[in-house]
Amino acid sequence: MLVLSRKVGESIMIGDQIELVIVSVEKDTVRVGINAPKQMQIYRKEIFELLKQSNEEASKTSIQPEQLKNLLHKKRS
């Protein structure tokens, strides 16, 4: 892990498209602004982990061809 010290208003570049800006520091809270391309998805880590877990659970669910056929039929009706 790379650890850097930054002051309010200073930034860190990740590649040439992502900029992390230190917006404020109050007691034990640091506010970080992120400048990145709009198509890039940015999540807080706890949300990212929940999404990842949900996707893993969904991929383990098996569906039988007949069930899929029934779902498609209902969708068309």
One Martini backbone bead per residue (centre of mass of N, CA, C, O) as a GRO file, in nm:
protein
   77
    1MET     BB    1   0.096   0.037   0.023
    2LEU     BB    2   0.036   0.363  -0.046
    3VAL     BB    3   0.154   0.650   0.142
    4LEU     BB    4   0.014   0.980   0.167
    5SER     BB    5   0.059   1.325   0.202
    6ARG     BB    6  -0.207   1.570   0.240
    7LYS     BB    7  -0.361   1.866   0.174
    8VAL     BB    8  -0.577   2.088   0.145
    9GLY     BB    9  -0.619   2.090  -0.217
   10GLU     BB   10  -0.475   1.846  -0.270
   11SER     BB   11  -0.346   1.585  -0.492
   12ILE     BB   12  -0.410   1.270  -0.671
   13MET     BB   13  -0.289   1.059  -0.920
   14ILE     BB   14  -0.454   0.813  -1.136
   15GLY     BB   15  -0.307   0.826  -1.372
   16ASP     BB   16  -0.476   1.040  -1.628
   17GLN     BB   17  -0.807   1.034  -1.500
   18ILE     BB   18  -0.749   1.036  -1.180
   19GLU     BB   19  -0.863   1.252  -0.912
   20LEU     BB   20  -0.760   1.323  -0.580
   21VAL     BB   21  -0.922   1.539  -0.344
   22ILE     BB   22  -0.869   1.736  -0.072
   23VAL     BB   23  -1.125   1.898   0.100
   24SER     BB   24  -1.126   1.780   0.409
   25VAL     BB   25  -1.040   1.814   0.771
   26GLU     BB   26  -1.208   1.643   1.055
   27LYS     BB   27  -1.058   1.499   1.272
   28ASP     BB   28  -1.153   1.164   1.153
   29THR     BB   29  -1.225   1.323   0.873
   30VAL     BB   30  -1.210   1.268   0.519
   31ARG     BB   31  -1.253   1.459   0.230
   32VAL     BB   32  -1.312   1.328  -0.103
   33GLY     BB   33  -1.243   1.405  -0.429
   34ILE     BB   34  -1.360   1.292  -0.762
   35ASN     BB   35  -1.193   1.278  -1.076
   36ALA     BB   36  -1.377   1.122  -1.342
   37PRO     BB   37  -1.504   0.942  -1.561
   38LYS     BB   38  -1.838   0.881  -1.607
   39GLN     BB   39  -1.802   0.563  -1.684
   40MET     BB   40  -1.691   0.539  -1.406
   41GLN     BB   41  -1.709   0.337  -1.134
   42ILE     BB   42  -1.798   0.455  -0.797
   43TYR     BB   43  -1.729   0.314  -0.471
   44ARG     BB   44  -1.775   0.222  -0.180
   45LYS     BB   45  -1.648  -0.048  -0.035
   46GLU     BB   46  -1.907  -0.162   0.104
   47ILE     BB   47  -2.073  -0.160  -0.160
   48PHE     BB   48  -1.888  -0.328  -0.337
   49GLU     BB   49  -1.905  -0.585  -0.159
   50LEU     BB   50  -2.211  -0.626  -0.189
   51LEU     BB   51  -2.215  -0.653  -0.496
   52LYS     BB   52  -2.022  -0.890  -0.514
   53GLN     BB   53  -2.188  -1.086  -0.341
   54SER     BB   54  -2.446  -1.076  -0.511
   55ASN     BB   55  -2.314  -1.182  -0.774
   56GLU     BB   56  -2.217  -1.452  -0.659
   57GLU     BB   57  -2.496  -1.558  -0.578
   58ALA     BB   58  -2.626  -1.537  -0.862
   59SER     BB   59  -2.418  -1.738  -1.002
   60LYS     BB   60  -2.519  -1.994  -0.822
   61THR     BB   61  -2.778  -1.980  -0.958
   62SER     BB   62  -2.997  -2.206  -1.090
   63ILE     BB   63  -3.143  -2.264  -1.418
   64GLN     BB   64  -3.377  -2.401  -1.594
   65PRO     BB   65  -3.481  -2.411  -1.911
   66GLU     BB   66  -3.787  -2.412  -1.840
   67GLN     BB   67  -3.782  -2.159  -1.662
   68LEU     BB   68  -3.684  -1.966  -1.881
   69LYS     BB   69  -3.916  -2.010  -2.076
   70ASN     BB   70  -4.137  -1.907  -1.880
   71LEU     BB   71  -4.024  -1.622  -1.841
   72LEU     BB   72  -4.034  -1.538  -2.140
   73HIS     BB   73  -4.336  -1.583  -2.177
   74LYS     BB   74  -4.432  -1.376  -1.962
   75LYS     BB   75  -4.295  -1.125  -2.090
   76ARG     BB   76  -4.469  -1.134  -2.363
   77SER     BB   77  -4.765  -1.110  -2.217
   0.00000   0.00000   0.00000
